[in-house]
Amino acid sequence: MTRPRRALLSVSDKTGVVELARGLVHSGYELLSTGGTASALRDAGLEVTDVSAHTGFPEIMDGRVKTLHPKIHGGLLGRRETDAAVMAEHGIDPIDVLAVNLYPFEQTVSAADATLADAIGNIDIGGPAMIRAAAKNHSDVLVLVDPADYETILRALDDGSVDEALRLRLAAKAYTHTAGYDAAISAWLTEAAGDSRLGERFAAGGRRIASLRYGENPHQQAAFYADAGDLRGTLAGAEQTQGKALSYNNIADADAALECVRQFDGHACVIVKHANPCGVAMAGTQLQAYERAYATDPVSAFGGIIAFNAPLQQKVAREILDRQFVEVIVAPALADGAAEALAAKKNVRVLVTGETRPARPAVELKKVSGGLLVQDRDEGRIEAAELRVVTRREPSADEIADLMFAWQVAKYVKSNAIVFARAGATIGVGAGQMSRVYSTRIAAIKAADAGLSTKDAAMASDAFFPFRDGIDSAAEHGVRAVIQPGGSVRDEEVIAAADEHDIAMVFTGMRHFRH
């Protein structure tokens, strides 16, 4: 006599669960379920056995204990031949299909007012245990954690095409699901405890929010994943209001622009090309900020990413579209009329991030051969009062303002980074060179090509000058003030060079390498 086949369905996300249950019943499965899922199936007219009736043990502790029972885990873990005798001895019936998705921990902690109690209440215990059990025994149990797989499984059951390859894929997906879930919990609780995530082990996870056409190059696969938690003001939490699908490079460049522009108060604009700011400016109006940023390097601005730190105004949107080709525009919101203005170029990608959320600890990841580099995000800041003047001439108040502005920009320029600035705007950027003196020369060349004078400019360097040649080069182009970390064994030589050229120089004591 053929034994009954059973499916256990217990889902927080009930998308498609009724259709799945109907298909399983059609294929000859009995249904086990819990709580809200059981109610939803009964409301749809399906016959369901409660897990508590199946185990003979009631749900207790406000539902914390309901599936943690030998009749459930034995039914999932029991090998149909090897363990048949012990299953029969203890009255354990096999469970052949498991459909479980977990308490919405990530959704819960993404709320701005999420508390520790809210987080703890949404840590699923029984669900991951069942998923892991079913995935371990995937040769006998089909495990479903994604509603997108329901239809595929029903078709496979109907036409008899369930094979080991399908079972293995589902098992791998199940373990990825629980690993990501645990990583989200680990990250949130570690932050809540005030501890560093850089412990003995590092757990990383994310929820895919977009499959990308390709990565940096067409032969590379890529996807975009979101962290757990509050995504307000982030690129992952942004709404794309128009335009073509974002590419890998669009996302990377947009993030660089967003992180840079949010450093400034007042109206600011950042234009990024190939991961580097090519123009940054502050001004009394948003339009002036854009025009001054664009003027730094109009050639590189073509096809760039433009970010603002205030709602995008209609007249600025029109000016951008009239003036240049732009790939992506990023802003916290769209002011009245801006969306209509942008619609004139429907392919332009527009990202609305919302207001910046309060800062929280973050880490950056970089894959290397055989391992993973993890570091705290560079949130280091200095105030003007912390600068150490090391030259005979002290910088004026205006020079201090320009030095601080250039320093903030240099933090987001690839090393070796040199930034020329004056009156709250960049006038030349040298990025990513193997020699700091060449970055200085490139910044000057960029300024000359854009028709901008470097006379009396301020210059920022993301790291110390190892030789005096960078200062000599700056002096050739009229630079009058320099900000740099200091710390070279040749600092005295570099300071002497600045004094020879009557350049005011300050040390920050902080480096901003960006590789």
Secondary structure by P-SEA (a helix, b strand, c coil): cccbbbbbbbbccccaaaaaaaaaaaabbbbbbccaaaaaaaaabbbbbbcccccccccccccccccccaaaaaaaacccccaaaaaaaabbbbbcbbbbbccccccccccccccaaaaaaacccaaaaaaaaaaaacccbbbbccccaaaaaaaaaaaccccaaaaaaaaaaaaaaaaaaaaaaaaaaaaaacccccccbbbbbbcccccccccccccccccccccccccccccccccccccccccaaaaaaaaaaaaaaaccccbbbbbbcccccccccccccaaaaaaaaaaccccccccbbbbbcccccaaaaaaaaacccccbbbcccccccccccccccccbbbbbbcccccccbbbbbbbcccbbbbbcccccccccccccccccccccaaaaaaaaaaaaaaaaccccbbbbbccccccbbbcccccaaaaaaaaaaaaaaacccccbbbbbbccccccaaaaaaaaaacccbbbccccccaaaaaaaaaaaacbbbbbccbbbbcc
